[in-house]
Amino acid sequence: MSASKPTPEWQPWKSAISDSDETTLWLRGHDATALMRTASFADVVFLLHRSRLPTAHERRLIDAILIAVSDHGPGSPSAAAARVVATGSRLAPEAAVAAGVLAIGDSHAGAGLACMQLIAEGLQLKRDENLSMADAAARILAATKERGARFPGLGHRTHSTDPRTAVLFDLAREGGAEGDGVAFIRAVEEAARRPVKPLPINVDGALAAVLYDLGFPPLFAKFIFIIGRVAGLTAQVTEEYTREKPMRIRIPVVYDGDPPKG
Ligand SMILES: CC(C)(COP(=O)(O)OP(=O)(O)OC[C@H]1O[C@@H](n2cnc3c(N)ncnc32)[C@H](O)[C@@H]1OP(=O)(O)O)[C@@H](O)C(=O)NCCC(=O)NCCS
């Protein structure tokens, strides 16, 4: 009997991220034990996504973003979701953390992805039509409004000025990495001032602009938020477990449906 042809599921997966043998683990070709002795976690996040170690300046920016997004209080949607799950079950902390991650969306914590896409779109429009930065920003802002959407990366529930934005932009400028991404989002902030209202560039908008200038794709803007926020979510779940009673969360609800029948 002739040997049967391998079906697709028998083919080896291909991956360029990590490899290992009986005694060694390599991350993007770097010995993980050497990285453990010399690198920072931000270095390895950069390495995993870019296949090279960052410069000192790139490391500072990645670290600054991870710190900026690490936590924003128990009332932020991701932390609140994690705590609601934690209050009902102490047997699955991973479920509580995962619930927090699942609450990351286009309005909370994940706006950087769409923001970076709009930065790329706006800068392409600027090049294609030889527009000024201000005109390209105004066009993209108007197009967003026409779709009935809010501009991702602008506005904040708590902050009238997001304190994290200036730091990220300062660090980018100090390292000579403040480029068109930062210039574009600043122009959008300016363009929104009159037709909408003064809306601060929030941390999602700031990290999208900085990461655009560092050459990252839009997806990474959401992923770095998730990577950083998991640190805060684990602390939120730990506090819920250690400080609070199970089932302590009672959400006030006013019933305004049909009265009881019969
Ligand atoms: C973050 C956010 C939800 C805060 O919302 P909020 O507290 O309801 O904002 P405000 O009450 O100050 O908004 C008042 C007006 O400004 C407008 N506005 C707020 N953010 C806007 C934005 N990013 N783009 C355009 N208009 C915006 C709203 O349309 C609102 O008008 P409306 O009530 O007639 O719709 C909101 O700014 C937003 O959706 N931003 C985009 C998503 C984002 O960047 N999320 C990450 C947050 S860190």
The ligand as an SDF file (V2000), in Angstrom:
LIG
                    3D

 48 50  0  0  0  0  0  0  0  0999 V2000
  -13.9300   58.8060   26.1750 C   0  0  0  0  0  0  0  0  0  0  0  0
  -15.3490   59.2500   25.9230 C   0  0  0  0  0  0  0  0  0  0  0  0
  -16.2850   58.0290   25.9730 C   0  0  0  0  0  0  0  0  0  0  0  0
  -15.7730   60.2120   27.0040 C   0  0  0  0  0  0  0  0  0  0  0  0
  -17.1190   60.4480   26.7070 O   0  0  0  0  0  0  0  0  0  0  0  0
  -18.0310   61.4930   27.4680 P   0  0  0  0  0  0  0  0  0  0  0  0
  -17.5750   61.6240   28.8750 O   0  0  0  0  0  0  0  0  0  0  0  0
  -19.4260   61.1090   27.2420 O   0  0  0  0  0  0  0  0  0  0  0  0
  -17.6750   62.7940   26.7110 O   0  0  0  0  0  0  0  0  0  0  0  0
  -18.3930   64.1640   26.9300 P   0  0  0  0  0  0  0  0  0  0  0  0
  -19.6320   64.0240   27.7150 O   0  0  0  0  0  0  0  0  0  0  0  0
  -17.3870   65.1250   27.4260 O   0  0  0  0  0  0  0  0  0  0  0  0
  -18.8110   64.5070   25.4270 O   0  0  0  0  0  0  0  0  0  0  0  0
  -19.5800   65.6240   25.1860 C   0  0  0  0  0  0  0  0  0  0  0  0
  -19.7330   65.8080   23.7100 C   0  0  0  0  0  0  0  0  0  0  0  0
  -18.4700   65.7980   23.0820 O   0  0  0  0  0  0  0  0  0  0  0  0
  -18.4820   64.9130   21.9780 C   0  0  0  0  0  0  0  0  0  0  0  0
  -17.3200   64.0820   21.9890 N   0  0  0  0  0  0  0  0  0  0  0  0
  -16.7300   63.4820   23.0450 C   0  0  0  0  0  0  0  0  0  0  0  0
  -15.6680   62.7770   22.6220 N   0  0  0  0  0  0  0  0  0  0  0  0
  -15.6080   62.9370   21.2820 C   0  0  0  0  0  0  0  0  0  0  0  0
  -14.7500   62.4560   20.2890 C   0  0  0  0  0  0  0  0  0  0  0  0
  -13.7350   61.6290   20.6060 N   0  0  0  0  0  0  0  0  0  0  0  0
  -14.9670   62.8100   19.0230 N   0  0  0  0  0  0  0  0  0  0  0  0
  -15.9840   63.6230   18.6960 C   0  0  0  0  0  0  0  0  0  0  0  0
  -16.8360   64.1150   19.5980 N   0  0  0  0  0  0  0  0  0  0  0  0
  -16.6510   63.7700   20.8810 C   0  0  0  0  0  0  0  0  0  0  0  0
  -19.6620   63.9700   22.1320 C   0  0  0  0  0  0  0  0  0  0  0  0
  -20.2450   63.7500   20.8900 O   0  0  0  0  0  0  0  0  0  0  0  0
  -20.5330   64.6600   23.1130 C   0  0  0  0  0  0  0  0  0  0  0  0
  -21.5990   65.2020   22.4250 O   0  0  0  0  0  0  0  0  0  0  0  0
  -22.9930   64.4260   22.4410 P   0  0  0  0  0  0  0  0  0  0  0  0
  -23.2890   64.1640   23.9050 O   0  0  0  0  0  0  0  0  0  0  0  0
  -23.9130   65.3790   21.7940 O   0  0  0  0  0  0  0  0  0  0  0  0
  -22.7800   63.1640   21.6690 O   0  0  0  0  0  0  0  0  0  0  0  0
  -15.4940   59.9740   24.5720 C   0  0  0  0  0  0  0  0  0  0  0  0
  -14.7100   61.1290   24.5840 O   0  0  0  0  0  0  0  0  0  0  0  0
  -15.1420   59.0720   23.4150 C   0  0  0  0  0  0  0  0  0  0  0  0
  -15.9920   58.3180   22.9700 O   0  0  0  0  0  0  0  0  0  0  0  0
  -13.8920   59.1730   22.9080 N   0  0  0  0  0  0  0  0  0  0  0  0
  -13.4900   58.3670   21.7800 C   0  0  0  0  0  0  0  0  0  0  0  0
  -13.0810   56.9750   22.2670 C   0  0  0  0  0  0  0  0  0  0  0  0
  -11.7920   57.0210   23.0280 C   0  0  0  0  0  0  0  0  0  0  0  0
  -10.8440   57.7060   22.6770 O   0  0  0  0  0  0  0  0  0  0  0  0
  -11.7350   56.2330   24.0880 N   0  0  0  0  0  0  0  0  0  0  0  0
  -10.5750   56.0990   24.9270 C   0  0  0  0  0  0  0  0  0  0  0  0
  -10.7880   56.8110   26.2190 C   0  0  0  0  0  0  0  0  0  0  0  0
   -9.2960   56.8390   27.1910 S   0  0  0  0  0  0  0  0  0  0  0  0
  1  2  1  0
  2  3  1  0
  2  4  1  0
  2 36  1  0
  4  5  1  0
  5  6  1  0
  6  7  2  0
  6  8  1  0
  6  9  1  0
  9 10  1  0
 10 11  2  0
 10 12  1  0
 10 13  1  0
 13 14  1  0
 14 15  1  0
 15 16  1  0
 15 30  1  0
 16 17  1  0
 17 18  1  0
 17 28  1  0
 18 19  1  0
 18 27  1  0
 19 20  2  0
 20 21  1  0
 21 22  1  0
 21 27  2  0
 22 23  1  0
 22 24  2  0
 24 25  1  0
 25 26  2  0
 26 27  1  0
 28 29  1  0
 28 30  1  0
 30 31  1  0
 31 32  1  0
 32 33  2  0
 32 34  1  0
 32 35  1  0
 36 37  1  0
 36 38  1  0
 38 39  2  0
 38 40  1  0
 40 41  1  0
 41 42  1  0
 42 43  1  0
 43 44  2  0
 43 45  1  0
 45 46  1  0
 46 47  1  0
 47 48  1  0
M  END
$$$$
